[in-house]
Amino acid sequence: MRPSLVTKGDIHTFLKEYDSAGLVRLLTCGSVDDGKSTLIGRLFLDAAVLPGDTLAALEEDSKHHGTQNGALDPALLTDGLKAEREQGITIDVAYRFFSTRERSFIIADAPGHEQYTRNMVTAASTADMAIILLDARHGVREQSKRHAFIASLLGIKHAIVVINKMDLVEFSEDVYRKIKADFLAFAGRLEITDLHFVPLSALLGDNVVEQSAEMPWYSGGTLLHLLNTVHIASDRNMIDFRFPVQYVNRPNPSYRGYCGTIASGSVRPGDAVVVLPSHQVTRISAVDTFDGELDRAFTPMSVALRLEDNVDVSRGDMIVPVNNVPEQRTDFDAMIVSMHAGSMNLGQEYLIKHTTKTTTARIQGIRYVMDINTLSRQDRSELRCNDIARCALSVAEPLASDSYARNRTTGSFILIDPHTNHTVAVGMILDRKAEEVLESGESSSGVHFPILWLTGNTGAGKSTLAEAAERHFNRSSPAWNAAARRVIVLDGDEMRETVSTEDDLSPEGRRKHNIRVARLAKLMQSKGFLVIVSVIAPYDTVRKEISEICDPLWVYVKRSGREAHDRPYEVPQNPDYIIDHDKLDPNTAAHALIDFIVSRL
């Protein structure tokens, strides 16, 4: 497929057509003038995916609007607005798509100026991977940190940090390593778990598609190589079936189909489901598409579901499995990114759009506002434009929601000014369960269930497995020993946000992080919990320390091709159990873990 400028309608068509063919949604972000548009243009040029007429138009545009004294200006490939070309900047989000032999890509070129942060948030909301650009002359700037934090906040787990304009610092290895160290020190408190670094020159093409002869000291892959090989398939939630109903299709008296897009999980005829918020229980009788009925449908397919019983279902309702029901809440905490030009005040009423449901909401409290430079927390009584804050919200009608960390669709929402109909904020729902457990102060039940520690490289699927086991025991399996109050999952990303905020990603920082989690797991076990830990624990020496602290059952979650350049992983020699994702699909792997846990209770 050849890249071309597209409309929003074209993008949606492309998404539907290519989602099953290895589509990757890619975000480019960073501070102003770091070279994002130039990088995308250079990628297309050197990968030879531009048709001749587009290349000819680019050459002509470069003479009149370029910034390279008449020479070819790759940035003009995405900077299409008149104001962008006049100023040499990006204002709106420009979308491009192209394909390699391995993958299809949608690239969102986000603006770098702080005043256009809202546009960047829009682009990041659907991205699987981020390219974070840094100017080799300036290093890690405030807006670079802001974009990295927003990418992390919006659930992007994979990032390639590009140190651009290496030609302007004489391709210095020392400059590259200093900037890399500075970014790692900042990123240690983010939730981007798969991080890669590439030094390059977007203008000259060094390390974009071909390896650079100017930087023989760099042995990592080129940017295109990383784009083709970073593993993202395990990010998609295939466990929790969630189906927000978009509309009811009733073309004749004999047919009633409930239409929408599968937010997560899968569904097949015969599945027992419950309709929220009415809690009516029924079964799926058929899964329909334009091309006919399906035996099974997966996220993110758009389908029409038929039900066995004539139950009341309308837009805004959600169809979910009877044994895996999301929380229905009128009060919750969320991370808010303010897009409002003015201020957002406590108690003010907004419209909240969550999946296909719209109701009213109020911000009842601001717990803290993030300082982007230090990631410290500040007290504030109002939200200003581009603020990122943790807030307590209340809504008029219960929302069937999961935490954003678990489900990006059912865990997200937007706030709308009812008077102007402008989107004023986006929000990500938080799971307060771990905090509530720690604050409850309940005494030990006297019963000690095992601690399971899921180890494996980044992207192996540890968190998905842990969450599946947690839901199984907490919601649908009362037969096991009732002395355990519940199962609790200690997830590595969540622990870094709450427990290990000062630990970076250096070997010593990771060791400290693991030790903190091990001690917390031991404490939770003493309170009567069955604890499942989802933390990499990459080194044998660290795993030995962990075993001395809490003596867990080690479960090695294996997936090939997950070796990270900057984060080595030592495969455990004698784990208690192995789950091989190369041989098992997500559902089978989840049941295998559950069966192993049951065997040890």
ABEGO torsion letter per residue (X at the ends): XBBBBBBAAAAAAAAAAAAAAGBBBBBBBEBBGAGAAAAAAAAAAAAGABBAAAAAAAAAAAAAABAAGGBBBAAAAABABAAAAAAGBBABBBBBBBBBAABBBBBBBBBABAAAAAAAAAAAAABABBBBBBBAAAEBBAAAAAAAAAAAAAGBABBBBBBBGAAAAGGBAAAAAAAAAAAAAAAAABABABBBBBBBBAAAGBGAABBBAABAABABBBAAAAAAABBAAAABBAABBBBBBABBBBABAABBBBBEBBABEBBBBGBBBBBOAAGBBBBBABBBBAAEBBABBBOABBBBBBBABBBBBBBGBBBBBAABBBBBBABBBBBBBBABABBBBBGBBBBBBBEABBBBBBBABBABBBBAAAGBBBBBABBBBGBBBBBBBBBABBBBBBBAAABAAAABBBBBBAAAGBBABBBBBBBAAAAAAAAAGBBBAGBBBBBBBBBEBBGAGAAAAAAAAAAAAAAABAABBAABABBBBBBAAAAAAAAAAABBABAAAAAAAAAAAAAAAAAAAAAGBBBBBBBAGABAAAAAAAAAAAGBBBBBBBBBGABBAABBBBBBABBABBBBAAABBAAAAAAAAAAAAAAAX
